[in-house]
Amino acid sequence: MRRKLLYSALGLTGLGLLGLVSFAVYWTWFVCAGDVCPSLEQFDEYRPDQPARLYAADGRYFAEVGAEGRTVVRLEQIPQHVIDAFVITEDKRFYRHAGIDYIRILGAVWANIKAGGFAEGFSTITMQLARNIFSEQLSPEKTLLRKVREAKVARQIESRFSKERILELYLNQIAFGTGAFGVESAAQRYFGRPINEMTVAEGAMLAALPKAPSRYNPRRFPDRAIQRRNTVIELMRRENALSDADASIAKAYPLRLFRPARGGTGEIAPYFVEWVRTELVRRFGRQAYEQGLRVMTSLDLDMQGAAERAMERQIRAVEAMSDFEYQTYEQYMARGQGGNADPNRANSPYLQGAFVAMDPRTGGVRALVGGRDFDDSQFNRAVIAQRQPGSTFKPIVYSTAIRTGRPASYFIDDEPIEVPQLDGSLWAPQNYDLKFEGRVTMRRALYQSRNLPAIRLTMELGESGVVEMAKSFGLTTKVPPYPSIALGSADVFPIEMIAAYSTFANLGWRVPANPILRVETADGRRLYEAQPERVQVLSREEAWLMVDMMKDVVRRGSGTAVLRGGFTLPTAGKTGTTNDYTDVWYIGYTTDLVAGVWMGFDQPRKIIRDAQGGRLAAPAWTAFMREVYQRKPPSPDWPVPLGIIRMEIDPATGLRAGPGCMSDSVRVEFFLPGTEPQSECPRPFPF
């Protein structure tokens, strides 16, 4: 009997030794043979991807773009209580093991046996780091083979690197949900402050997230998140990382999350951020996502907020009008339809809008709104939509006329017209009021936004000449050489149409819109700096005449809503409305700011009866400008160029005023040298 027991013991021992030898061979040759397990040389060179960080024009950080949201920090920048929270929660024997916690393995095996399935894991911090960094080589499935490979790599890491280096990489690598990776990004995302300012309760909240970021998301599930946070605090107390009193205070600490400015995603200026992202990728490729670039943008955070408020208030006012017949944004969201729009298409069913404000001198975009809700529709209506500009195109027609020597007092017929079409039909356009005024000056035709004079002038100038002028103004979309282009029938990118008005604000020089001022590497090396591309489109005198004509749009024309709304600084602009009332615009400017508003449906349809840019869009522009100029110095008027001739004329004839003119009808007009009238108005015929 004893002999049998001895043989059995020897047999079991032999099998055990054989098993150990087999496991050692398997460990060495198969578990991490060839390219299955990564080389630690990669670990030596590993630097976590860091997103590009975006800063406003005043230097304030406001967003980041990248495949992963991460800002790398050194271990000494992380408070000890935050480090303790992670170590105690994730791997309390971290400082005592060499990559594998055998005690935890036995505990996990026993817990899983009792549960009859997978209930508890045994990954150490080092094993998690190995899995996160070498995710391409180590499959994500929860299998024993993967765990063995993680353990093998973890042992190699521990044999080569200090605990401090391992912990630093881990805390900069780990995922926290909502696109945040690493403790610094998580601290900014959830609490709006850097990691070195985290309280004990906030540090414990961060340590609570990696276990299940979605389940414990404090914004979506605050009660569940607090419960998990307090569990972490209790673990810290039991491990003597916190006193009883400090633990009690931390558990009672309220959950105070960072609430970013409104912008659909909860982020600031999401349409602007997405535009910057595309520009960075175009210039730098994947480096834009990996190297932690510092991007100084032209965004003014105060102007951005003013633009969002002004546009949303005015669109809601339009939705509240008695003849608005469609589903409102609030109704759409109340029915739970939000968040289903295709991000690459313009297909939201409610009234939309776009807003752009830029510095005409540099092209720097100060505010940009590409839609009402970025979460619901990421389609950027300010940058990539193509819409008919309506009468906002007319200043290009009149600039062509001024450029060819026609003065503002030049007469055009405002009479019915029929234009033959290619299909043999006749096009018979109308004015918005369905009336005709006979002979009118260019000045009057522009400020009253009359269609027939603009069409006749385009045909007189030659459609191809107007098309070339449109290109000079920076429009890159196709403008066909037809008379209807005078009414803004050709699609444009809103941002290009608005930037075109920088030509007037700058007295002749066009500057394209640009969102980026400067790009630097994380260590301060400059990669890019914007150089404003100034293109002279009109002479100083020609542009000043256009500004003066467009001032009349505000003083006595289709844009008087600007004055009625209380904006009284020197300004000029133009309303825009398409013939079928599907698009309404107002683009206006001062000497230091150009801004434009568009409103319409993604799938074009009539907004309301008799929709007019001056009625629907101009109030949003006015509200924005009033708020902006409450915080900045008033803009000066445009100085009269020396070459401009000031002359009193008879408005009925366009001739120079003289003794024969009625004194109460004489008014002042401005001319380029050589275009002023040479003769006086005749004396009235005596009866």
C-alpha positions as CSV (number, residue, x, y, z in Angstrom):
1,M,0.0,0.0,0.0
2,R,2.8,2.4,0.9
3,R,4.6,1.5,-2.3
4,K,1.5,2.3,-4.3
5,L,1.1,5.6,-2.6
6,L,4.8,6.4,-3.2
7,Y,4.5,5.5,-6.9
8,S,1.4,7.6,-7.2
9,A,3.1,10.6,-5.5
10,L,6.2,10.2,-7.8
11,G,3.9,9.9,-10.8
12,L,2.0,13.1,-9.8
13,T,5.3,14.9,-9.1
14,G,6.6,13.7,-12.5
15,L,3.5,14.9,-14.3
16,G,3.8,18.2,-12.4
17,L,7.4,18.6,-13.5
18,L,6.5,17.6,-17.0
19,G,3.7,20.1,-16.9
20,L,6.1,22.9,-15.7
21,V,8.6,22.0,-18.4
22,S,6.0,21.9,-21.0
23,F,4.5,25.3,-19.8
24,A,8.0,26.8,-19.8
25,V,8.6,25.7,-23.4
26,Y,5.1,26.9,-24.4
27,W,5.8,30.2,-22.6
28,T,9.1,30.7,-24.2
29,W,8.6,29.3,-27.7
30,F,4.9,29.5,-28.5
31,V,3.1,32.1,-26.4
32,C,5.4,34.9,-27.6
33,A,7.2,33.3,-30.6
34,G,8.0,35.3,-33.7
35,D,6.0,38.5,-34.1
36,V,3.1,37.4,-31.8
37,C,4.5,39.3,-28.8
38,P,5.9,42.8,-29.4
39,S,9.5,43.8,-29.0
40,L,10.3,46.0,-26.1
41,E,12.3,48.2,-28.4
42,Q,8.9,49.6,-29.4
43,F,8.3,50.3,-25.8
44,D,11.6,52.3,-25.5
45,E,10.4,54.5,-28.3
46,Y,6.8,54.7,-27.4
47,R,5.2,58.1,-27.1
48,P,1.4,58.2,-26.6
49,D,-0.5,59.9,-29.4
50,Q,-1.5,63.4,-28.4
51,P,-4.3,65.4,-30.1
52,A,-3.8,68.9,-31.4
53,R,-4.8,71.4,-28.8
54,L,-6.7,74.5,-30.0
55,Y,-6.4,77.9,-28.5
56,A,-8.5,81.0,-29.1
57,A,-7.1,84.3,-30.3
58,D,-6.6,85.5,-26.7
59,G,-4.6,82.3,-25.8
60,R,-7.4,80.4,-24.0
61,Y,-7.5,76.7,-24.6
62,F,-10.9,75.6,-25.8
63,A,-10.8,72.3,-27.7
64,E,-8.7,69.4,-29.0
65,V,-8.8,67.3,-32.2
66,G,-7.4,63.9,-32.7
67,A,-8.1,60.2,-32.8
68,E,-7.7,60.2,-29.0
69,G,-8.0,63.1,-26.6
70,R,-4.8,63.1,-24.6
71,T,-2.3,65.5,-23.0
72,V,0.8,63.8,-21.6
73,V,1.9,64.9,-18.1
74,R,4.9,63.8,-16.0
75,L,4.3,61.6,-12.9
76,E,5.5,64.4,-10.6
77,Q,2.7,66.6,-11.9
78,I,0.1,64.1,-10.7
79,P,-1.0,64.5,-7.0
80,Q,-0.1,61.6,-4.8
81,H,-3.7,61.1,-3.8
82,V,-4.6,60.6,-7.4
83,I,-1.8,58.1,-7.9
84,D,-2.9,56.3,-4.7
85,A,-6.5,56.1,-6.0
86,F,-5.5,54.4,-9.2
87,V,-2.9,52.0,-7.7
88,I,-5.2,50.9,-4.8
89,T,-8.2,50.5,-7.1
90,E,-6.5,48.8,-10.1
91,D,-3.5,47.0,-8.6
92,K,-2.8,47.4,-4.8
93,R,0.3,45.2,-4.8
94,F,1.8,47.1,-7.8
95,Y,4.9,48.1,-5.9
96,R,5.5,44.5,-4.6
97,H,5.1,42.3,-7.7
98,A,7.2,42.0,-10.9
99,G,4.4,42.4,-13.4
100,I,2.2,39.4,-12.3
101,D,0.2,39.3,-9.1
102,Y,0.0,35.6,-8.2
103,I,-2.1,36.3,-5.1
104,R,-4.6,38.1,-7.3
105,I,-4.6,35.3,-9.8
106,L,-5.5,32.7,-7.1
107,G,-8.2,35.0,-5.8
108,A,-9.6,35.5,-9.3
109,V,-9.6,31.8,-10.0
110,W,-11.5,31.1,-6.8
111,A,-14.0,33.9,-7.5
112,N,-14.6,32.6,-11.0
113,I,-15.1,29.0,-9.8
114,K,-17.6,30.2,-7.3
115,A,-19.4,32.3,-9.9
116,G,-19.4,29.5,-12.4
117,G,-17.9,31.8,-15.1
118,F,-15.8,34.9,-15.6
119,A,-16.4,37.2,-12.7
120,E,-13.1,38.8,-11.9
121,G,-9.9,39.5,-13.8
122,F,-6.3,39.5,-12.6
123,S,-4.6,42.1,-14.8
124,T,-2.0,44.2,-13.1
125,I,-1.3,47.8,-14.1
126,T,1.7,46.5,-16.1
127,M,-0.4,44.0,-17.9
128,Q,-3.0,46.6,-18.7
129,L,-0.2,48.9,-20.1
130,A,1.1,46.0,-22.2
131,R,-2.4,45.4,-23.6
132,N,-3.1,49.1,-24.3
133,I,0.3,49.9,-26.0
134,F,0.6,46.7,-27.9
135,S,-3.1,46.3,-28.8
136,E,-2.4,45.4,-32.4
137,Q,-0.2,42.4,-31.4
138,L,-2.3,41.3,-28.4
139,S,-5.8,40.4,-29.4
140,P,-8.7,42.1,-27.5
141,E,-10.6,38.9,-26.8
142,K,-10.7,37.8,-23.2
143,T,-8.9,34.5,-23.5
144,L,-6.3,32.6,-21.4
145,L,-3.8,32.8,-24.2
146,R,-4.0,36.6,-24.4
147,K,-3.6,36.8,-20.6
148,V,-0.5,34.7,-20.7
149,R,0.9,36.8,-23.5
150,E,0.1,40.0,-21.5
151,A,1.8,38.5,-18.5
152,K,4.9,37.6,-20.5
153,V,5.2,41.1,-21.9
154,A,4.5,42.6,-18.4
155,R,7.4,40.6,-16.9
156,Q,9.7,41.9,-19.6
157,I,8.5,45.5,-19.0
158,E,9.1,45.2,-15.3
159,S,12.6,43.8,-15.8
160,R,13.6,46.7,-17.9
161,F,11.7,49.8,-16.6
162,S,11.1,51.5,-13.3
163,K,7.8,51.4,-11.5
164,E,7.6,55.2,-11.9
165,R,8.0,55.0,-15.7
166,I,5.4,52.2,-15.9
167,L,2.9,54.2,-13.8
168,E,3.5,57.4,-15.8
169,L,2.8,55.7,-19.1
170,Y,-0.2,53.9,-17.7
171,L,-1.8,57.1,-16.3
172,N,-1.2,58.9,-19.6
173,Q,-2.5,55.9,-21.7
174,I,-5.7,54.7,-20.0
175,A,-9.2,55.5,-21.4
176,F,-11.8,57.5,-19.5
177,G,-14.7,57.6,-21.9
178,T,-16.1,60.5,-24.0
179,G,-12.9,60.6,-26.0
180,A,-10.6,61.3,-23.1
181,F,-7.3,59.4,-22.7
182,G,-4.9,60.0,-19.9
183,V,-5.5,61.6,-16.6
184,E,-4.9,65.2,-17.7
185,S,-7.4,65.0,-20.6
186,A,-9.9,63.4,-18.2
187,A,-9.4,66.0,-15.6
188,Q,-10.0,68.8,-18.2
189,R,-13.0,67.0,-19.8
190,Y,-14.9,66.2,-16.6
191,F,-13.8,69.0,-14.2
192,G,-12.4,71.7,-16.4
193,R,-9.1,71.9,-14.5
194,P,-5.6,70.4,-14.8
195,I,-4.8,67.1,-13.0
196,N,-2.6,68.9,-10.4
197,E,-5.7,70.7,-9.1
198,M,-7.9,67.6,-8.5
199,T,-9.3,67.1,-5.0
200,V,-9.4,63.7,-3.3
201,A,-13.0,63.2,-4.4
202,E,-12.3,64.2,-8.0
203,G,-9.2,62.0,-8.2
204,A,-11.2,59.1,-6.9
205,M,-13.9,59.8,-9.5
206,L,-11.2,59.6,-12.2
207,A,-9.9,56.3,-10.8
208,A,-13.5,55.0,-10.8
209,L,-13.9,55.4,-14.5
210,P,-11.4,53.0,-16.2
211,K,-13.3,49.9,-14.9
212,A,-16.3,50.7,-17.1
213,P,-16.2,54.3,-18.6
214,S,-19.7,54.1,-20.1
215,R,-21.3,52.6,-17.1
216,Y,-19.9,55.1,-14.6
217,N,-20.0,58.2,-16.9
218,P,-20.8,60.9,-14.3
219,R,-22.7,63.0,-16.8
220,R,-25.1,60.3,-17.8
221,F,-25.3,58.3,-14.5
222,P,-24.3,60.6,-11.7
223,D,-25.7,58.5,-8.9
224,R,-24.0,55.4,-10.1
225,A,-20.7,57.3,-10.6
226,I,-20.8,58.7,-7.0
227,Q,-21.4,55.2,-5.6
228,R,-18.4,53.9,-7.5
229,R,-16.3,57.0,-6.5
230,N,-17.1,56.4,-2.8
231,T,-16.1,52.7,-3.2
232,V,-12.7,53.9,-4.4
233,I,-12.5,56.3,-1.4
234,E,-13.3,53.5,0.9
235,L,-10.6,51.3,-0.6
236,M,-8.1,54.1,-0.1
237,R,-9.2,54.4,3.6
238,R,-8.7,50.7,4.2
239,E,-5.2,50.9,2.7
240,N,-4.4,53.9,5.0
241,A,-4.0,56.2,2.0
242,L,-6.8,58.4,3.6
243,S,-7.7,59.0,7.2
244,D,-11.2,58.3,8.4
245,A,-12.0,62.0,8.5
246,D,-10.6,62.8,5.0
247,A,-12.5,59.8,3.6
248,S,-15.8,61.0,5.1
249,I,-15.3,64.5,3.7
250,A,-14.4,63.1,0.3
251,K,-17.5,60.9,0.2
252,A,-19.7,63.8,1.1
253,Y,-18.2,66.0,-1.6
254,P,-20.7,67.0,-4.3
255,L,-20.2,66.0,-7.9
256,R,-19.3,69.2,-9.6
257,L,-18.7,68.6,-13.3
258,F,-17.4,71.1,-15.9
259,R,-20.2,72.4,-18.1
260,P,-18.7,73.7,-21.3
261,A,-20.4,76.3,-23.5
262,R,-23.3,75.2,-25.6
263,G,-22.5,73.8,-29.0
264,G,-24.4,70.6,-29.6
265,T,-21.6,68.3,-28.3
266,G,-21.2,70.4,-25.2
267,E,-17.9,71.6,-26.8
268,I,-17.2,75.2,-27.8
269,A,-17.7,76.1,-31.5
270,P,-17.9,72.5,-32.7
271,Y,-18.4,73.4,-36.4
272,F,-15.3,75.7,-36.2
273,V,-13.3,72.9,-34.5
274,E,-14.2,70.5,-37.2
275,W,-13.2,73.0,-39.9
276,V,-9.8,73.4,-38.2
277,R,-9.4,69.6,-38.0
278,T,-9.9,69.3,-41.7
279,E,-7.4,72.1,-42.4
280,L,-4.8,70.5,-40.1
281,V,-5.2,67.1,-41.7
282,R,-4.9,68.7,-45.1
283,R,-1.6,70.5,-44.1
284,F,0.0,67.9,-41.8
285,G,-1.7,64.5,-42.4
286,R,-1.7,62.2,-39.4
287,Q,0.8,64.3,-37.6
288,A,-2.1,66.5,-36.7
289,Y,-3.4,63.7,-34.5
290,E,-0.3,62.3,-33.1
291,Q,2.3,65.0,-32.1
292,G,0.3,67.2,-29.7
293,L,0.4,70.2,-32.0
294,R,-0.5,73.6,-30.5
295,V,-2.9,75.4,-32.8
296,M,-3.5,79.1,-32.3
297,T,-6.8,79.9,-34.0
298,S,-8.5,83.2,-34.8
299,L,-11.6,82.4,-32.8
300,D,-12.9,85.0,-30.4
301,L,-14.8,83.1,-27.7
302,D,-17.0,86.0,-26.8
303,M,-17.9,86.6,-30.4
304,Q,-18.6,82.9,-30.9
305,G,-21.1,83.0,-28.0
306,A,-22.7,86.1,-29.3
307,A,-23.1,84.6,-32.8
308,E,-24.7,81.4,-31.4
309,R,-27.1,83.3,-29.3
310,A,-28.1,85.8,-32.0
311,M,-28.7,83.2,-34.6
312,E,-30.6,80.8,-32.4
313,R,-32.9,83.6,-31.0
314,Q,-33.7,84.8,-34.4
315,I,-34.4,81.4,-35.9
316,R,-36.7,80.6,-33.0
317,A,-38.5,83.9,-33.6
318,V,-39.0,82.9,-37.3
319,E,-40.3,79.5,-36.1
320,A,-42.8,81.4,-33.9
321,M,-44.2,83.4,-36.8
322,S,-47.9,82.7,-37.6
323,D,-47.2,81.6,-41.2
324,F,-44.3,79.2,-40.3
325,E,-45.8,75.9,-41.3
326,Y,-43.1,73.4,-40.5
327,Q,-41.7,71.3,-37.6
328,T,-39.6,73.4,-35.2
329,Y,-36.3,72.3,-33.7
330,E,-37.9,71.9,-30.3
331,Q,-40.7,69.7,-31.7
332,Y,-38.1,67.6,-33.5
333,M,-36.1,67.1,-30.4
334,A,-39.2,66.4,-28.2
335,R,-40.1,63.6,-30.5
336,G,-36.7,61.9,-29.9
337,Q,-35.6,62.3,-33.5
338,G,-32.3,64.0,-32.7
339,G,-28.9,62.5,-33.4
340,N,-29.9,60.5,-36.4
341,A,-28.8,62.8,-39.2
342,D,-26.1,61.7,-41.6
343,P,-23.1,63.8,-40.6
344,N,-22.0,64.2,-44.3
345,R,-25.4,65.3,-45.7
346,A,-27.6,68.3,-45.2
347,N,-30.9,66.6,-44.3
348,S,-32.2,68.0,-41.0
349,P,-36.0,68.7,-41.3
350,Y,-36.0,71.9,-39.2
351,L,-35.0,75.5,-40.1
352,Q,-31.2,75.9,-40.2
353,G,-28.8,78.7,-40.2
354,A,-25.1,79.7,-40.6
355,F,-23.1,82.6,-39.2
356,V,-19.6,83.8,-40.0
357,A,-17.7,86.8,-38.6
358,M,-14.2,87.6,-39.7
359,D,-11.6,90.3,-39.4
360,P,-11.4,91.8,-42.9
361,R,-7.8,92.9,-42.4
362,T,-6.3,89.4,-41.6
363,G,-9.0,87.0,-42.8
364,G,-9.1,85.5,-39.3
365,V,-12.5,84.0,-38.6
366,R,-13.7,85.3,-35.2
367,A,-16.9,83.3,-35.0
368,L,-18.5,80.5,-37.0
369,V,-21.8,78.6,-36.7
370,G,-22.4,75.9,-39.2
371,G,-25.8,74.7,-37.9
372,R,-28.1,74.6,-34.9
373,D,-27.0,71.3,-33.3
374,F,-23.7,69.6,-34.1
375,D,-24.8,66.4,-32.3
376,D,-27.8,66.1,-34.6
377,S,-26.1,67.2,-37.9
378,Q,-22.4,67.8,-38.3
379,F,-22.8,69.2,-41.8
380,N,-21.1,72.6,-41.9
381,R,-23.5,74.9,-43.6
382,A,-21.1,77.8,-43.3
383,V,-18.1,76.1,-45.0
384,I,-19.2,73.3,-47.3
385,A,-22.9,74.0,-48.1
386,Q,-23.7,75.6,-51.5
387,R,-26.6,78.0,-51.5
388,Q,-28.0,80.7,-53.8
389,P,-26.8,84.1,-52.4
390,G,-29.8,86.0,-53.8
391,S,-29.3,89.8,-53.8
392,T,-26.1,89.6,-51.7
393,F,-24.5,89.0,-55.2
394,K,-25.7,92.3,-56.5
395,P,-22.7,94.3,-55.1
396,I,-20.5,92.3,-57.4
397,V,-22.6,93.5,-60.4
398,Y,-22.5,97.1,-59.3
399,S,-18.7,96.9,-58.5
400,T,-18.2,95.8,-62.1
401,A,-20.2,98.8,-63.3
402,I,-18.2,101.2,-61.0
403,R,-15.0,99.6,-62.3
404,T,-16.0,100.3,-65.9
405,G,-16.6,104.0,-65.2
406,R,-20.3,104.2,-64.4
407,P,-21.0,106.5,-61.5
408,A,-23.5,105.8,-58.7
409,S,-25.9,108.3,-60.5
410,Y,-25.9,106.2,-63.7
411,F,-29.4,105.6,-64.9
412,I,-30.9,102.1,-65.6
413,D,-34.4,101.2,-66.7
414,D,-36.6,99.5,-64.2
415,E,-39.1,98.2,-66.7
416,P,-40.4,94.7,-67.6
417,I,-38.0,92.5,-69.5
418,E,-38.2,89.2,-71.3
419,V,-35.1,87.2,-71.8
420,P,-35.0,84.3,-74.3
421,Q,-33.9,81.0,-72.8
422,L,-32.0,78.1,-74.5
423,D,-35.2,76.0,-74.6
424,G,-37.0,78.7,-76.5
425,S,-39.1,80.0,-73.6
426,L,-39.0,83.5,-72.2
427,W,-37.8,84.5,-68.8
428,A,-39.8,87.4,-67.4
429,P,-38.3,88.3,-63.9
430,Q,-40.1,90.6,-61.5
431,N,-39.1,92.9,-58.7
432,Y,-40.0,91.8,-55.2
433,D,-42.8,94.3,-55.0
434,L,-44.1,93.5,-58.5
435,K,-43.8,97.2,-59.4
436,F,-41.6,99.2,-61.9
437,E,-40.1,102.6,-61.2
438,G,-39.0,103.5,-64.7
439,R,-35.5,105.1,-64.8
440,V,-33.5,104.7,-61.6
441,T,-29.9,105.4,-60.6
442,M,-27.6,102.6,-59.7
443,R,-27.5,103.8,-56.1
444,R,-31.3,103.6,-55.8
445,A,-31.5,100.2,-57.6
446,L,-28.9,98.8,-55.2
447,Y,-30.3,100.1,-51.9
448,Q,-33.8,99.1,-52.8
449,S,-32.5,95.8,-54.2
450,R,-34.5,96.1,-57.4
451,N,-34.1,93.1,-59.7
452,L,-34.7,94.4,-63.2
453,P,-32.1,97.2,-63.1
454,A,-29.5,94.6,-61.9
455,I,-30.4,92.2,-64.7
456,R,-30.3,95.0,-67.4
457,L,-26.9,96.2,-66.0
458,T,-25.5,92.7,-66.1
459,M,-26.5,92.3,-69.8
460,E,-25.1,95.8,-70.6
461,L,-21.8,95.0,-68.9
462,G,-21.6,91.5,-70.3
463,E,-22.3,88.5,-68.3
464,S,-18.7,87.2,-68.7
465,G,-17.3,90.4,-67.2
466,V,-19.5,89.9,-64.1
467,V,-18.4,86.3,-63.9
468,E,-14.7,87.4,-63.9
469,M,-15.4,90.0,-61.2
470,A,-17.1,87.2,-59.1
471,K,-13.8,85.2,-59.3
472,S,-11.9,88.3,-58.3
473,F,-14.1,88.5,-55.2
474,G,-13.0,85.0,-54.3
475,L,-16.0,82.9,-55.4
476,T,-14.7,79.5,-56.5
477,T,-18.1,77.8,-57.4
478,K,-19.2,77.9,-61.0
479,V,-21.0,81.1,-62.0
480,P,-22.6,80.6,-65.4
481,P,-22.6,83.6,-67.8
482,Y,-26.4,84.1,-67.7
483,P,-28.4,87.3,-66.9
484,S,-30.0,85.5,-63.9
485,I,-26.6,85.6,-62.0
486,A,-27.5,89.3,-61.2
487,L,-30.1,87.8,-58.8
488,G,-27.7,85.4,-57.2
489,S,-28.9,82.3,-59.0
490,A,-25.5,80.6,-58.9
491,D,-24.7,78.6,-55.8
492,V,-21.9,79.8,-53.5
493,F,-20.1,78.7,-50.4
494,P,-21.4,81.0,-47.6
495,I,-18.0,81.5,-46.1
496,E,-16.7,82.7,-49.5
497,M,-19.7,85.0,-50.1
498,I,-19.2,86.6,-46.7
499,A,-15.4,86.9,-47.1
500,A,-16.0,88.6,-50.5
501,Y,-17.3,91.6,-48.6
502,S,-13.9,92.1,-47.0
503,T,-13.1,93.8,-50.3
504,F,-15.5,96.6,-49.3
505,A,-14.5,96.8,-45.6
506,N,-10.8,97.0,-46.7
507,L,-11.5,99.6,-49.4
508,G,-10.5,97.3,-52.3
509,W,-8.5,94.5,-50.8
510,R,-10.0,91.0,-50.5
511,V,-8.6,88.7,-47.8
512,P,-9.8,85.0,-47.7
513,A,-11.2,83.6,-44.5
514,N,-8.8,81.6,-42.4
515,P,-9.3,79.9,-39.0
516,I,-5.6,79.2,-38.1
517,L,-3.1,81.8,-37.0
518,R,-0.2,79.6,-36.1
519,V,0.8,76.0,-35.5
520,E,3.6,74.8,-33.2
521,T,4.9,71.5,-32.1
522,A,4.6,70.6,-28.4
523,D,8.1,71.9,-27.7
524,G,7.4,75.3,-29.4
525,R,8.9,74.8,-32.9
526,R,6.8,76.8,-35.4
527,L,5.4,74.7,-38.3
528,Y,3.0,77.2,-39.8
529,E,2.1,80.8,-39.6
530,A,-0.7,82.5,-41.6
531,Q,0.3,85.1,-44.0
532,P,-2.9,87.0,-45.1
533,E,-3.3,86.7,-48.8
534,R,-4.4,90.2,-49.8
535,V,-5.8,90.6,-53.4
536,Q,-6.6,94.0,-54.8
537,V,-10.0,93.8,-56.5
538,L,-11.0,97.4,-56.6
539,S,-9.1,100.7,-56.3
540,R,-9.5,102.5,-53.0
541,E,-11.8,105.1,-54.6
542,E,-14.0,102.5,-56.4
543,A,-14.4,100.5,-53.2
544,W,-15.3,103.6,-51.2
545,L,-18.1,104.4,-53.7
546,M,-19.4,100.9,-53.2
547,V,-19.3,101.3,-49.4
548,D,-21.2,104.6,-49.7
549,M,-23.8,103.0,-51.9
550,M,-24.2,100.1,-49.5
551,K,-24.5,102.4,-46.5
552,D,-27.8,103.5,-48.1
553,V,-29.0,99.9,-47.8
554,V,-28.9,100.5,-44.1
555,R,-29.9,104.1,-44.1
556,R,-33.0,103.9,-46.4
557,G,-33.1,100.6,-48.1
558,S,-33.8,96.9,-47.6
559,G,-31.5,96.8,-44.5
560,T,-33.1,99.5,-42.3
561,A,-33.8,96.7,-39.7
562,V,-30.1,97.3,-38.7
563,L,-30.8,100.9,-37.6
564,R,-34.2,100.0,-36.1
565,G,-32.4,97.3,-34.1
566,G,-30.2,99.9,-32.5
567,F,-26.8,99.5,-34.3
568,T,-25.7,103.0,-35.2
569,L,-22.0,102.7,-35.9
570,P,-20.8,103.3,-39.4
571,T,-21.8,100.2,-41.4
572,A,-22.8,99.0,-44.8
573,G,-24.2,95.8,-46.1
574,K,-26.7,94.0,-48.3
575,T,-29.7,91.8,-47.8
576,G,-30.3,88.7,-49.8
577,T,-33.5,86.7,-50.7
578,T,-34.0,84.1,-53.4
579,N,-37.0,84.4,-55.6
580,D,-38.7,81.4,-54.1
581,Y,-38.1,82.6,-50.5
582,T,-35.9,79.5,-49.7
583,D,-32.8,81.4,-48.7
584,V,-32.5,84.7,-46.7
585,W,-29.2,86.5,-46.0
586,Y,-27.7,89.6,-44.5
587,I,-24.0,90.4,-45.0
588,G,-22.7,93.6,-43.3
589,Y,-19.5,95.1,-42.2
590,T,-17.7,97.8,-40.4
591,T,-14.1,98.9,-40.9
592,D,-12.9,96.0,-38.6
593,L,-15.5,93.3,-38.8
594,V,-17.4,91.5,-41.6
595,A,-20.3,89.2,-40.6
596,G,-22.9,87.3,-42.5
597,V,-26.1,85.4,-41.7
598,W,-27.8,82.7,-43.8
599,M,-31.1,81.0,-42.9
600,G,-33.0,78.3,-44.8
601,F,-33.9,74.6,-44.9
602,D,-31.3,71.9,-45.8
603,Q,-33.7,70.7,-48.5
604,P,-34.7,74.1,-50.0
605,R,-38.3,75.1,-49.5
606,K,-40.1,78.4,-48.8
607,I,-39.5,79.6,-45.3
608,I,-42.5,81.8,-44.9
609,R,-44.6,84.0,-47.2
610,D,-42.7,87.1,-48.3
611,A,-39.5,86.0,-46.6
612,Q,-36.9,88.8,-46.9
613,G,-33.3,88.9,-45.7
614,G,-33.9,92.3,-44.1
615,R,-36.8,90.9,-42.1
616,L,-35.5,87.5,-41.1
617,A,-31.7,87.5,-41.3
618,A,-30.7,91.2,-40.5
619,P,-32.0,91.1,-36.9
620,A,-29.6,88.3,-36.0
621,W,-26.7,90.2,-37.5
622,T,-27.8,93.4,-35.6
623,A,-28.1,91.6,-32.3
624,F,-24.6,90.1,-32.8
625,M,-23.0,93.4,-33.7
626,R,-24.6,95.2,-30.8
627,E,-23.3,92.7,-28.3
628,V,-19.8,92.6,-29.9
629,Y,-19.4,96.4,-29.8
630,Q,-20.5,96.6,-26.2
631,R,-17.1,95.0,-25.4
632,K,-14.8,96.5,-28.1
633,P,-14.0,100.0,-29.2
634,P,-16.4,101.6,-31.8
635,S,-15.2,101.2,-35.3
636,P,-14.4,104.4,-37.2
637,D,-16.0,105.5,-40.5
638,W,-14.2,104.9,-43.8
639,P,-12.2,108.0,-44.7
640,V,-13.0,109.7,-48.0
641,P,-10.1,109.0,-50.5
642,L,-8.4,112.1,-51.9
643,G,-9.4,111.2,-55.4
644,I,-13.2,111.3,-54.7
645,I,-15.1,114.2,-56.2
646,R,-18.0,115.6,-54.2
647,M,-20.7,117.3,-56.2
648,E,-24.2,118.5,-55.8
649,I,-26.4,117.1,-58.6
650,D,-30.0,117.1,-59.8
651,P,-31.3,113.6,-59.1
652,A,-33.9,113.9,-61.8
653,T,-31.3,114.3,-64.6
654,G,-28.0,113.3,-62.9
655,L,-26.5,116.6,-64.1
656,R,-24.5,119.1,-62.0
657,A,-26.7,121.3,-59.8
658,G,-27.1,124.9,-61.0
659,P,-29.4,127.9,-60.8
660,G,-32.0,126.1,-62.9
661,C,-32.4,123.2,-60.4
662,M,-35.0,123.1,-57.7
663,S,-33.1,123.7,-54.5
664,D,-35.1,121.2,-52.5
665,S,-34.3,118.4,-54.9
666,V,-30.5,118.9,-55.1
667,R,-28.4,116.2,-53.4
668,V,-24.8,115.3,-53.0
669,E,-23.2,112.5,-55.1
670,F,-19.6,111.2,-55.2
671,F,-17.6,110.5,-58.4
672,L,-14.4,109.1,-59.6
673,P,-12.4,111.7,-61.6
674,G,-13.7,111.8,-65.1
675,T,-17.1,110.3,-64.3
676,E,-18.7,113.4,-62.9
677,P,-21.4,115.3,-65.0
678,Q,-20.0,118.1,-67.1
679,S,-23.1,120.1,-67.6
680,E,-25.6,121.7,-65.3
681,C,-29.3,120.9,-65.1
682,P,-31.3,123.1,-67.5
683,R,-33.4,126.0,-66.4
684,P,-37.1,125.2,-66.3
685,F,-39.1,126.2,-69.4
686,P,-40.9,129.5,-68.7
687,F,-44.7,129.5,-69.2
